[in-house]
Amino acid sequence: MNEAQHAVDKKRIVTGLLLAAVILVALWFRGIPLLLLIMLVSALALWEFFSLFWGKSGWVAGRVCAILLGWGMLVLTWMHRPQDALVCLGAGFVLAAISFLFRWRVVEEDFQPSGIFMAALAYIPLLLLPATYLDNVRLIFIIAAVSISDTAAYFVGSRFGRHKLWPSVSPKKSSEGAVGSLVGCVLFCIVYGAIFGRVNVLAFLLLGIAVNAFAQLGDLFESALKRSAKVKDSSNLLPGHGGILDRADSLLFAMPMFAVVDQWFCFF
């Protein structure tokens, strides 16, 4: 391992430990502290998402509006009013439609900015909603499973990666890293399930495969977004990791899937 790679790995580990500490403190207190952390993640991820398409300062009013609507969705779900949270999503579409109507009349603009606005609401705050109501056992499970998936993919891929997984989407991701991610995630799910679970080992093995599949899909989706925007990271907010969206991309896909599946099979 060269010195530059060692420095990156050190930054990644230190940042990861700090993030884990912040999350654990929020989970310990739950309530308002956890909600505020989720809202902060939503706001930062939304800003980074818009920056991919509009630059760092484009259409500030649209960004602020999306952040407020996202906060409304999260707070209302936290207050056990998910039906009203969906009204916020609907309000976002109406605002996007009105913006398109009036902007098109002036500059004959296509629907793309309004579509990006709606995609952001559906991609980030909507997929974050389960974080507001899952209990600690479930939240720790899904966050840890996704983190282990990402970490195993990074370290196995950086050391043993020889075959590209999908070079047109993510040139650095390797098939070896993907396999390491799967193995790490499945092993964690089996061990965590043996300690806290209510179903058998086979169920947690299958759950680990599903969680890892959605986590890798979320990672590849965000890689495709960055590829289309011709940027390496969504931001440089987190040393060694990139931006909030780089860190949360896998979780955004895996957590809603787990929340739905757990409703049917009651893993914990």
C-alpha positions in Angstrom: 0.0 0.0 0.0 1.5 3.4 -1.0 1.6 6.3 1.4 -1.2 8.3 -0.3 -3.6 5.3 -0.1 -2.7 4.9 3.6 -3.5 8.5 4.3 -6.9 8.1 2.5 -7.7 5.0 4.5 -6.8 6.7 7.8 -9.0 9.7 7.0 -11.8 7.3 6.0 -11.5 5.3 9.3 -11.4 8.4 11.5 -14.3 10.0 9.7 -16.3 6.8 9.9 -15.7 6.5 13.7 -16.8 10.1 14.2 -20.0 9.5 12.2 -20.7 6.3 14.2 -20.3 8.2 17.4 -22.7 11.0 16.3 -25.3 8.4 15.2 -25.0 6.4 18.4 -25.4 9.5 20.6 -28.6 10.4 18.5 -29.9 6.9 18.9 -29.2 7.0 22.6 -31.3 10.1 23.1 -33.8 9.4 20.2 -36.7 11.9 20.1 -35.8 15.4 19.0 -32.0 14.8 18.7 -32.5 11.9 16.3 -35.0 13.8 14.3 -32.7 16.8 14.0 -29.9 14.5 12.8 -32.2 13.0 10.2 -33.3 16.5 9.1 -29.7 17.6 8.8 -28.8 14.6 6.7 -31.8 15.3 4.4 -30.9 19.0 4.0 -27.2 18.4 3.2 -28.0 15.5 0.9 -30.6 17.5 -1.0 -28.2 20.4 -1.4 -25.5 18.1 -2.8 -28.0 16.4 -5.1 -29.1 19.8 -6.6 -25.4 20.8 -6.9 -24.8 17.9 -9.2 -27.2 19.4 -11.7 -27.3 23.1 -11.0 -23.8 23.9 -9.6 -23.1 24.9 -6.1 -25.3 28.0 -6.1 -28.0 27.4 -8.8 -31.7 28.0 -8.1 -31.3 28.6 -4.3 -35.1 29.2 -3.9 -35.8 25.7 -5.3 -33.3 24.1 -3.0 -34.7 25.8 0.1 -38.2 24.9 -0.9 -37.3 21.3 -1.3 -35.5 21.2 2.0 -38.5 22.7 3.8 -40.9 20.2 2.1 -38.5 17.3 3.0 -38.4 18.5 6.6 -42.2 18.6 6.6 -42.3 15.0 5.4 -39.9 13.8 8.0 -41.5 15.7 10.9 -45.0 14.6 10.1 -43.9 11.0 9.8 -42.1 11.3 13.1 -45.4 12.6 14.5 -47.2 9.5 13.2 -49.0 11.4 10.5 -47.6 9.7 7.3 -50.7 10.7 5.3 -49.8 14.4 5.8 -46.2 13.6 4.8 -47.5 12.4 1.4 -49.4 15.7 1.1 -46.0 17.5 1.3 -44.8 15.3 -1.5 -47.9 16.2 -3.5 -47.4 19.9 -2.7 -43.9 19.6 -4.1 -45.2 18.3 -7.4 -47.7 21.2 -7.6 -45.0 23.7 -6.9 -42.7 22.1 -9.5 -45.6 22.2 -12.1 -46.3 25.8 -11.4 -42.6 26.7 -11.7 -42.4 24.8 -15.0 -45.5 26.6 -16.3 -44.3 30.2 -15.5 -40.7 29.6 -16.4 -41.6 28.0 -19.7 -43.7 31.0 -20.6 -40.7 33.2 -20.1 -37.7 31.2 -21.3 -39.4 28.2 -23.0 -37.6 26.0 -20.6 -38.1 22.2 -20.6 -39.4 20.2 -17.7 -35.9 19.1 -16.5 -35.4 21.5 -13.5 -38.9 20.7 -12.2 -38.3 17.0 -12.7 -35.0 17.2 -10.8 -36.8 19.0 -8.0 -39.3 16.2 -7.7 -36.7 13.5 -8.1 -34.8 15.0 -5.2 -37.9 14.8 -2.9 -38.6 11.2 -3.9 -34.9 10.2 -3.6 -33.9 11.7 -0.3 -36.6 12.7 2.3 -39.1 10.1 1.1 -36.6 7.3 1.3 -35.4 8.6 4.7 -38.8 8.3 6.3 -38.3 4.9 7.9 -35.4 6.4 10.0 -38.0 8.4 11.9 -40.0 5.4 13.1 -37.8 2.3 13.2 -36.7 1.4 16.7 -33.0 1.3 17.7 -32.5 -2.4 17.2 -33.7 -2.1 13.6 -31.9 1.2 12.9 -28.6 -0.1 14.2 -29.1 -3.2 12.2 -29.7 -1.5 8.8 -27.1 1.2 9.4 -24.4 -1.2 10.4 -25.3 -3.7 7.7 -25.0 -1.0 5.0 -21.8 0.5 6.6 -20.2 -3.0 6.7 -21.2 -3.5 3.1 -19.6 -0.3 2.0 -16.5 -0.7 4.1 -15.9 -4.3 2.9 -16.4 -3.3 -0.7 -13.9 -0.5 -0.3 -11.1 -2.4 1.4 -11.5 -5.6 -0.5 -11.8 -3.8 -3.8 -8.8 -1.5 -3.1 -6.5 -4.4 -2.3 -7.7 -7.3 -4.4 -9.9 -5.7 -7.1 -8.8 -6.9 -10.6 -12.1 -7.1 -12.5 -14.3 -4.0 -13.1 -17.9 -4.4 -11.9 -19.5 -1.8 -14.2 -16.8 0.5 -15.6 -19.2 2.8 -17.5 -21.0 3.6 -14.3 -18.2 3.4 -11.7 -14.7 2.8 -13.0 -13.2 2.1 -9.6 -15.7 -0.5 -8.3 -14.6 -4.1 -8.7 -16.3 -7.5 -8.8 -14.0 -8.6 -6.0 -15.2 -5.6 -3.9 -18.8 -6.5 -4.6 -18.3 -10.0 -3.4 -16.5 -8.8 -0.3 -19.4 -6.5 0.4 -21.9 -9.3 0.1 -19.9 -11.6 2.3 -19.4 -9.0 5.0 -23.0 -8.0 5.0 -24.4 -11.5 5.2 -22.0 -12.5 8.0 -23.0 -9.4 10.0 -26.7 -10.1 9.4 -26.4 -13.7 10.6 -24.5 -12.7 13.8 -26.8 -9.8 14.6 -29.9 -11.9 13.9 -28.5 -14.7 16.2 -28.3 -12.1 19.0 -31.4 -10.0 18.5 -33.5 -11.8 15.9 -36.8 -13.7 16.1 -36.4 -15.8 13.0 -33.9 -18.5 11.9 -30.5 -18.1 10.4 -31.6 -18.8 6.9 -34.0 -15.9 7.0 -31.2 -13.5 8.1 -28.9 -15.0 5.4 -31.5 -14.1 2.8 -32.1 -10.7 4.4 -28.4 -10.1 4.2 -28.4 -10.8 0.5 -31.3 -8.5 -0.1 -29.9 -5.7 2.0 -26.6 -5.9 0.2 -28.2 -6.0 -3.2 -30.2 -2.8 -2.5 -27.1 -1.2 -0.9 -25.0 -1.8 -3.9 -27.8 -0.7 -6.2 -28.0 2.6 -4.3 -24.3 3.1 -4.5 -24.3 2.4 -8.3 -27.2 4.8 -8.8 -25.4 7.6 -7.1 -22.2 6.8 -9.0 -24.2 7.1 -12.2 -25.5 10.5 -11.1 -22.0 11.7 -10.4 -20.8 10.2 -13.7 -23.5 12.2 -15.6 -22.5 15.3 -13.7 -18.7 14.6 -14.3 -17.8 14.9 -10.6 -15.9 12.5 -8.4 -17.8 13.1 -5.1 -21.1 14.8 -4.2 -19.0 17.2 -2.0 -15.9 17.2 0.2 -17.7 17.5 3.5 -16.6 14.2 4.9 -12.8 13.5 4.6 -12.1 10.2 3.0 -15.8 9.6 2.1 -16.8 12.6 0.0 -20.2 14.1 0.7 -23.3 13.2 2.8 -24.9 11.7 -0.3 -21.8 9.6 -1.0 -22.2 8.2 2.6 -26.0 7.8 2.6 -26.6 6.5 -1.0 -26.6 2.8 -0.1 -28.8 3.4 3.0 -31.4 5.3 1.0 -32.1 2.2 -1.0 -31.6 -0.5 1.6 -33.5 1.1 4.5 -37.0 1.4 2.9 -36.7 -2.2 1.5 -35.8 -3.5 5.0 -38.7 -1.5 6.6 -41.2 -3.0 4.2 -39.9 -6.6 4.5 -39.7 -6.4 8.3 -43.4 -5.4 8.4 -44.2 -8.8 6.9 -41.7 -11.1 8.5 -40.9 -9.4 11.8 -37.1 -10.1 11.9 -36.8 -8.5 15.4 
